[in-house]
Amino acid sequence: MTIKRGNVVSHTVAHEWGVGKVVEVTPLRATIQFSDGIIRKISSSYYATLQPADPASFLPPAESVPVPKARTTIKREKKVKQPIV
């Protein structure tokens, strides 16, 4: 299989990843965004484990809205220097 940017593929061994869309291809590896939300880099030696998938089956991961962290402040007691006797 020829891997090109924009192809929709699935991994024959890791079905739990879902369907992925090829986002970048270099001579050594392909970067694929899978439906489980993780972007994985697949080495060119493993292209045989990829198979074409139906483009309609690719569901991009839902955009997660960043939740602002609650800022908590901890007051520290100041150390009082003791005179040396």
JONOR-V172118 format. One record per helix or strand of 3 or more residues. SS is the DSSP state (alpha for helix, beta for strand). FROM is the first residue (numbers start at 1). LEN is the number of residues. If there is no record, write none. Layout:
SS,FROM,LEN ; SS,FROM,LEN
This chain:
beta,8,4 ; alpha,15,3 ; beta,19,7 ; beta,29,6 ; beta,39,5 ; alpha,44,6 ; beta,50,3 ; alpha,55,3
